Amino acid sequence: MEDKLGKIHSELKKLADQHKMANAPRIRDEQERKVQALRELREQRSRSDGSDAD
């Protein structure tokens, strides 16, 4: 029984790893979009903070 569970576990791990590798480019693109959005938001805030001082 434990041997069967071990085989199932290893197969599930392989499938999960394949899924991560297949989706890695999309995940990376999404992370880059989030980072870029944060950068733009910071720039907007810094510009608005600077314009208030004028």
C-alpha positions as CSV (number, residue, x, y, z in Angstrom):
1,M,0.0,0.0,0.0
2,E,2.7,2.5,0.9
3,D,4.6,1.6,-2.3
4,K,1.5,2.5,-4.4
5,L,1.1,5.7,-2.5
6,G,4.8,6.6,-3.0
7,K,4.4,6.0,-6.8
8,I,1.2,8.1,-6.9
9,H,3.0,10.9,-4.9
10,S,6.0,10.9,-7.3
11,E,3.8,10.9,-10.4
12,L,1.7,13.8,-8.9
13,K,5.0,15.7,-8.2
14,K,6.2,15.2,-11.8
15,L,2.9,16.5,-13.1
16,A,3.0,19.5,-10.8
17,D,6.6,20.3,-11.9
18,Q,5.6,20.0,-15.6
19,H,2.6,22.3,-15.0
20,K,4.8,24.9,-13.3
21,M,7.3,24.7,-16.2
22,A,4.6,25.0,-18.8
23,N,3.0,28.1,-17.0
24,A,6.3,29.7,-16.0
25,P,6.4,32.2,-18.9
26,R,2.8,33.3,-18.3
27,I,3.5,33.6,-14.5
28,R,6.7,35.6,-15.2
29,D,4.8,38.0,-17.6
30,E,2.1,38.5,-14.9
31,Q,4.7,39.3,-12.3
32,E,6.4,41.8,-14.6
33,R,3.1,43.5,-15.3
34,K,2.5,43.9,-11.6
35,V,6.0,45.3,-11.0
36,Q,5.6,47.7,-13.9
37,A,2.2,48.8,-12.5
38,L,3.8,49.5,-9.1
39,R,6.6,51.5,-10.7
40,E,4.1,53.6,-12.6
41,L,2.0,54.2,-9.4
42,R,5.1,55.2,-7.5
43,E,6.1,57.6,-10.3
44,Q,2.6,59.2,-10.3
45,R,2.7,59.6,-6.5
46,S,6.2,61.1,-6.6
47,R,5.1,63.5,-9.4
48,S,2.0,64.5,-7.5
49,D,3.9,65.0,-4.3
50,G,6.4,67.2,-6.1
51,S,3.8,69.3,-7.9
52,D,2.0,70.0,-4.6
53,A,5.2,71.6,-3.2
54,D,5.4,74.2,-6.1
